């Protein structure tokens, strides 16, 4: 069963979207995910600056 996450404070950096959510243990987590077709980049971070840095420096592989 997939986890339902309600994202807040969502921002886009090019094709990458960064959003904040609370995980199942009540911790605040930050996700950076690329929306380009065929990319598949998605990572979780404990702090917002790390997620935004990953979003700014991400380059999709052709």
VMD Tcl script that draws the C-alpha trace (Angstrom):
set ca {
  {0.00 0.00 0.00}
  {1.59 3.33 -1.02}
  {2.08 6.08 1.52}
  {-0.17 9.11 1.19}
  {1.83 12.30 1.62}
  {0.30 15.74 1.84}
  {2.94 18.16 0.59}
  {3.19 21.78 1.64}
  {5.61 24.56 0.71}
  {6.03 23.19 -2.82}
  {8.47 24.99 -5.14}
  {9.83 24.24 -8.61}
  {13.46 24.56 -9.70}
  {13.38 23.83 -13.42}
  {11.96 20.33 -13.86}
  {12.54 19.45 -10.18}
  {9.85 19.97 -7.55}
  {10.71 20.32 -3.85}
  {8.04 19.71 -1.22}
  {7.79 19.35 2.56}
  {5.74 16.68 4.35}
  {5.47 14.80 7.65}
  {6.45 11.13 7.55}
  {4.73 8.33 9.46}
  {6.80 9.05 12.57}
  {5.90 12.73 12.73}
  {9.22 14.03 11.42}
  {9.37 16.82 8.87}
  {10.95 15.59 5.63}
  {11.72 17.24 2.31}
  {11.52 15.60 -1.12}
  {13.12 16.61 -4.41}
  {11.63 14.89 -7.47}
  {12.22 15.46 -11.19}
  {9.17 15.53 -13.46}
  {11.04 15.12 -16.76}
  {9.91 12.09 -18.80}
  {12.07 9.03 -18.13}
  {14.25 10.68 -15.44}
  {13.15 8.98 -12.22}
  {15.13 11.26 -9.84}
  {13.55 11.42 -6.38}
  {15.21 11.74 -2.96}
  {14.22 12.55 0.63}
  {16.19 14.88 2.89}
  {16.03 15.87 6.55}
  {16.52 19.58 5.85}
  {15.14 21.97 3.23}
  {18.45 23.51 2.04}
  {19.78 20.07 1.08}
  {16.67 19.33 -0.99}
  {16.87 22.71 -2.73}
  {20.57 22.23 -3.47}
  {19.84 18.84 -5.01}
  {17.09 20.41 -7.11}
  {19.32 23.22 -8.36}
  {22.24 20.95 -9.26}
  {20.24 18.04 -10.75}
  {20.92 17.27 -14.40}
  {18.78 14.72 -16.21}
  {20.57 11.93 -18.03}
  {19.63 11.73 -21.72}
}
mol new
graphics top color blue
foreach p $ca { graphics top sphere $p radius 0.5 }
foreach p [lrange $ca 0 end-1] q [lrange $ca 1 end] { graphics top cylinder $p $q radius 0.2 }
display resetview
